[in-house]
Amino acid sequence: MKKLLFLKVWSIGMGAMDALTGLLLILAPKQVLGLLKIAPPSPDALVFLSWIGVFVMAVGLSYGMALGKRRSRSETVWAFTALVRMMVAVFLTIKITGGTLPSAWAMVAVSDGMVALVQVVILRKGWWREEPQ
């Protein structure tokens, strides 16, 4: 697969995953937690999970800016989303190991960490800066 095609497909895939997850967290946070096998918090705390959904959806939608012709913008989107994902992975890992969050959250930490790792490696290789072939 050509590099540019991979970059675009990855951006669409990761963006759609986060945008949909965020939307589901906004509309049905309790059900999302059920899919992850995580006990929901108290009903009055679910609103905060929906609020987090807004941020998750915004990260997902930001990948749309990587689909334009300006590669410098695409590179910036990938750097920003990798940073957000790394911070989420570190935060969740600290909270899980500290006993504040159940281990079921590890799936989110690992997936965010892996996506961040892929993006950082590709950014360091300079794929966004290469000339189209």
TIDOPA-42959 format. One record per atom (N, C-alpha, C): atom name; x, y, z; residue in three letters. Coordinates in steps of 0.02 Angstrom, whole numbers. Atoms other than C-alpha are relative to their C-alpha. Example, Ala and Ser with C-alpha at 12.3 -4.5 7.8 and 13.67 -1.06 7.14 Angstrom:
BEGIN
N:45:-59:0:ALA
CA:615:-225:390:ALA
C:45:60:0:ALA
N:-42:-59:-3:SER
CA:684:-53:357:SER
C:-39:55:37:SER
//
This chain:
BEGIN
N:43:-59:0:MET
CA:0:0:0:MET
C:45:62:0:MET
N:-39:-61:2:LYS
CA:66:171:-41:LYS
C:-6:36:67:LYS
N:-2:-33:-65:LYS
CA:115:275:109:LYS
C:-56:51:9:LYS
N:52:-52:-7:LEU
CA:-3:419:75:LEU
C:-69:-32:7:LEU
N:64:34:-7:LEU
CA:-149:300:53:LEU
C:-8:-28:71:LEU
N:3:26:-68:PHE
CA:-106:216:218:PHE
C:-15:57:49:PHE
N:10:-57:-45:LEU
CA:-97:387:305:LEU
C:-73:23:-1:LEU
N:70:-22:6:LYS
CA:-269:435:240:LYS
C:-48:-52:28:LYS
N:44:53:-26:VAL
CA:-349:266:278:VAL
C:4:-4:76:VAL
N:-10:0:-73:TRP
CA:-274:267:454:TRP
C:-38:59:31:TRP
N:34:-60:-26:SER
CA:-339:444:482:SER
C:-76:-9:0:SER
N:72:12:3:ILE
CA:-514:395:425:ILE
C:-20:-52:52:ILE
N:17:53:-47:GLY
CA:-514:236:529:GLY
C:4:22:73:GLY
N:-8:-22:-69:MET
CA:-447:311:690:MET
C:-49:57:16:MET
N:46:-55:-11:GLY
CA:-551:467:669:GLY
C:-72:-24:8:GLY
N:68:28:-5:ALA
CA:-711:368:640:ALA
C:-9:-37:66:ALA
N:4:37:-63:MET
CA:-673:256:789:MET
C:-11:47:59:MET
N:8:-47:-56:ASP
CA:-652:403:907:ASP
C:-64:41:-5:ASP
N:62:-40:7:ALA
CA:-795:505:835:ALA
C:-61:-41:20:ALA
N:57:44:-18:LEU
CA:-915:358:852:LEU
C:0:-15:74:LEU
N:-4:13:-72:THR
CA:-852:314:1026:THR
C:-23:60:40:THR
N:20:-61:-34:GLY
CA:-872:494:1080:GLY
C:-75:11:-3:GLY
N:72:-9:8:LEU
CA:-1047:504:1009:LEU
C:-39:-49:44:LEU
N:33:50:-42:LEU
CA:-1096:342:1097:LEU
C:7:17:74:LEU
N:-8:-21:-69:LEU
CA:-1023:408:1260:LEU
C:-48:57:18:LEU
N:46:-55:-11:ILE
CA:-1130:563:1241:ILE
C:-71:-26:7:ILE
N:69:22:3:LEU
CA:-1290:471:1199:LEU
C:-17:-59:46:LEU
N:15:61:-38:ALA
CA:-1274:306:1293:ALA
C:62:-22:41:ALA
N:-62:16:-35:PRO
CA:-1128:309:1416:PRO
C:-3:-66:39:PRO
N:7:62:-38:LYS
CA:-1195:166:1523:LYS
C:9:-61:-44:LYS
N:-5:56:46:GLN
CA:-1209:51:1373:GLN
C:72:-9:-25:GLN
N:-70:4:22:VAL
CA:-1032:93:1315:VAL
C:41:-35:54:VAL
N:-36:33:-54:LEU
CA:-965:44:1485:LEU
C:-18:-74:4:LEU
N:22:70:0:GLY
CA:-1067:-116:1476:GLY
C:37:-40:-53:GLY
N:-38:34:53:LEU
CA:-981:-161:1311:LEU
C:72:-13:21:LEU
N:-68:7:-24:LEU
CA:-814:-137:1397:LEU
C:4:-42:64:LEU
N:3:39:-62:LYS
CA:-871:-242:1546:LYS
C:23:41:61:LYS
N:-17:-45:-55:ILE
CA:-850:-92:1661:ILE
C:-64:20:35:ILE
N:59:-19:-39:ALA
CA:-973:-60:1800:ALA
C:-10:76:-6:ALA
N:12:-72:8:PRO
CA:-1056:108:1772:PRO
C:4:36:68:PRO
N:0:-38:-62:PRO
CA:-1034:246:1901:PRO
C:-73:16:19:PRO
N:67:-20:-22:SER
CA:-1181:320:1994:SER
C:-34:39:-56:SER
N:36:-34:54:PRO
CA:-1318:391:1882:PRO
C:18:74:-6:PRO
N:-17:-71:4:ASP
CA:-1271:570:1928:ASP
C:70:12:-28:ASP
N:-67:-7:28:ALA
CA:-1091:538:1871:ALA
C:2:-15:-75:ALA
N:0:17:71:LEU
CA:-1142:476:1698:LEU
C:5:62:-45:LEU
N:-4:-61:39:VAL
CA:-1158:656:1639:VAL
C:73:18:-13:VAL
N:-70:-15:11:PHE
CA:-970:674:1661:PHE
C:32:-46:-52:PHE
N:-23:46:52:LEU
CA:-940:521:1554:LEU
C:-23:26:-69:LEU
N:24:-30:62:SER
CA:-1047:604:1420:SER
C:42:61:-19:SER
N:-42:-59:11:TRP
CA:-944:761:1440:TRP
C:68:-21:-29:TRP
N:-62:28:27:ILE
CA:-786:658:1410:ILE
C:-11:-21:-73:ILE
N:17:19:68:GLY
CA:-874:593:1255:GLY
C:7:57:-50:GLY
N:-8:-59:43:VAL
CA:-873:769:1184:VAL
C:73:7:-20:VAL
N:-71:-6:15:PHE
CA:-684:773:1196:PHE
C:25:-58:-44:PHE
N:-19:57:40:VAL
CA:-664:598:1125:VAL
C:-24:10:-72:VAL
N:26:-13:66:MET
CA:-776:644:979:MET
C:40:55:-35:MET
N:-39:-54:30:ALA
CA:-678:805:950:ALA
C:68:-25:-25:ALA
N:-64:28:23:VAL
CA:-514:708:941:VAL
C:-12:-40:-64:VAL
N:16:38:60:GLY
CA:-595:591:815:GLY
C:-13:44:-60:GLY
N:16:-45:56:LEU
CA:-663:732:709:LEU
C:61:39:-23:LEU
N:-60:-37:20:SER
CA:-493:819:711:SER
C:39:-37:-53:SER
N:-34:38:53:TYR
CA:-426:678:602:TYR
C:-24:22:-69:TYR
N:25:-24:64:GLY
CA:-534:752:464:GLY
C:45:53:-30:GLY
N:-46:-52:25:MET
CA:-409:895:453:MET
C:62:-31:-32:MET
N:-57:33:31:ALA
CA:-277:767:403:ALA
C:-15:-24:-70:ALA
N:20:26:65:LEU
CA:-373:726:245:LEU
C:6:51:-56:LEU
N:-8:-52:51:GLY
CA:-340:890:155:GLY
C:66:-6:-36:GLY
N:-61:0:41:LYS
CA:-199:934:38:LYS
C:61:25:38:LYS
N:-56:-29:-38:ARG
CA:-92:1025:169:ARG
C:30:-53:46:ARG
N:-31:53:-39:ARG
CA:25:892:234:ARG
C:26:25:68:ARG
N:-24:-26:-64:SER
CA:94:1006:370:SER
C:-57:-1:51:SER
N:58:4:-45:ARG
CA:-82:1015:443:ARG
C:-12:-72:20:ARG
N:11:71:-14:SER
CA:-99:826:430:SER
C:51:-24:52:SER
N:-53:19:-46:GLU
CA:66:803:521:GLU
C:-15:28:70:GLU
N:17:-31:-64:THR
CA:9:922:658:THR
C:-58:-37:33:THR
N:56:39:-27:VAL
CA:-155:827:679:VAL
C:25:-65:30:VAL
N:-27:64:-25:TRP
CA:-60:664:699:TRP
C:41:11:63:TRP
N:-40:-13:-60:ALA
CA:60:741:824:ALA
C:-46:15:60:ALA
N:46:-17:-54:PHE
CA:-83:814:926:PHE
C:-39:-61:25:PHE
N:40:58:-21:THR
CA:-189:656:926:THR
C:44:-52:33:THR
N:-47:47:-33:ALA
CA:-36:550:970:ALA
C:13:23:71:ALA
N:-11:-28:-68:LEU
CA:-3:666:1118:LEU
C:-60:-13:45:LEU
N:61:12:-39:VAL
CA:-184:654:1177:VAL
C:-4:-74:19:VAL
N:5:72:-13:ARG
CA:-182:465:1161:ARG
C:53:-24:50:ARG
N:-52:19:-48:MET
CA:-16:449:1254:MET
C:-20:22:70:MET
N:20:-25:-66:MET
CA:-83:556:1395:MET
C:-57:-42:30:MET
N:55:43:-23:VAL
CA:-242:452:1406:VAL
C:28:-67:23:VAL
N:-30:64:-19:ALA
CA:-139:291:1409:ALA
C:37:4:66:ALA
N:-37:-9:-62:VAL
CA:-25:356:1546:VAL
C:-48:11:59:VAL
N:49:-14:-53:PHE
CA:-170:424:1649:PHE
C:-35:-64:22:PHE
N:37:61:-17:LEU
CA:-268:262:1639:LEU
C:46:-51:34:LEU
N:-47:48:-31:THR
CA:-114:157:1679:THR
C:13:19:73:THR
N:-11:-22:-69:ILE
CA:-80:261:1834:ILE
C:-61:-14:44:ILE
N:62:10:-39:LYS
CA:-261:251:1891:LYS
C:-15:-74:10:LYS
N:11:73:-7:ILE
CA:-272:63:1859:ILE
C:49:-29:50:ILE
N:-50:28:-46:THR
CA:-110:23:1948:THR
C:-9:27:71:THR
N:13:-29:-66:GLY
CA:-160:138:2091:GLY
C:-65:-25:31:GLY
N:62:28:-27:GLY
CA:-325:46:2112:GLY
C:-61:45:-5:GLY
N:56:-46:7:THR
CA:-435:195:2067:THR
C:-49:-21:-54:THR
N:42:24:55:LEU
CA:-499:118:1905:LEU
C:8:-76:-6:LEU
N:-5:73:10:PRO
CA:-540:-65:1868:PRO
C:45:-17:-59:PRO
N:-46:22:52:SER
CA:-422:-164:1758:SER
C:-32:-4:-69:SER
N:34:1:65:ALA
CA:-554:-169:1620:ALA
C:18:61:-42:ALA
N:-21:-60:36:TRP
CA:-495:6:1574:TRP
C:66:-10:-37:TRP
N:-64:12:32:ALA
CA:-329:-70:1520:ALA
C:-7:-6:-76:ALA
N:11:6:72:MET
CA:-403:-108:1349:MET
C:2:69:-34:MET
N:-2:-68:27:VAL
CA:-427:78:1321:VAL
C:71:28:1:VAL
N:-69:-24:-7:ALA
CA:-252:118:1385:ALA
C:45:-32:-53:ALA
N:-43:35:49:VAL
CA:-171:-14:1273:VAL
C:-17:23:-71:VAL
N:17:-20:69:SER
CA:-269:35:1117:SER
C:23:71:-14:SER
N:-24:-68:10:ASP
CA:-232:220:1140:ASP
C:76:2:-4:ASP
N:-73:2:1:GLY
CA:-50:182:1177:GLY
C:27:-27:-66:GLY
N:-22:29:64:MET
CA:-33:74:1021:MET
C:-11:48:-58:MET
N:12:-49:54:VAL
CA:-114:203:907:VAL
C:51:56:4:VAL
N:-49:-53:-8:ALA
CA:-1:337:979:ALA
C:69:-22:-24:ALA
N:-65:27:20:LEU
CA:152:227:953:LEU
C:6:-3:-76:LEU
N:-1:4:74:VAL
CA:109:194:770:VAL
C:7:70:-29:VAL
N:-2:-68:27:GLN
CA:80:379:739:GLN
C:67:33:12:GLN
N:-65:-30:-15:VAL
CA:241:433:825:VAL
C:54:-29:-45:VAL
N:-50:33:43:VAL
CA:344:306:728:VAL
C:-5:28:-71:VAL
N:9:-25:68:ILE
CA:269:363:563:ILE
C:19:74:-6:ILE
N:-20:-70:0:LEU
CA:292:546:608:LEU
C:76:7:-1:LEU
N:-74:-3:-4:ARG
CA:475:515:651:ARG
C:32:-23:-66:ARG
N:-26:22:65:LYS
CA:499:425:484:LYS
C:-13:52:-55:LYS
N:11:-54:48:GLY
CA:433:580:396:GLY
C:-46:-16:-58:GLY
N:44:19:55:TRP
CA:298:498:292:TRP
C:-42:58:-25:TRP
N:41:-56:22:TRP
CA:193:656:289:TRP
C:40:49:-42:TRP
N:-43:-48:36:ARG
CA:342:753:218:ARG
C:26:-26:-66:ARG
N:-24:29:62:GLU
CA:381:634:76:GLU
C:-41:25:-59:GLU
N:35:-21:60:GLU
CA:337:685:-100:GLU
C:-45:-56:-25:GLU
N:43:52:29:PRO
CA:190:594:-180:PRO
C:33:-33:-60:PRO
N:-31:36:57:GLN
CA:241:461:-305:GLN
C:-50:-16:-53:GLN
//
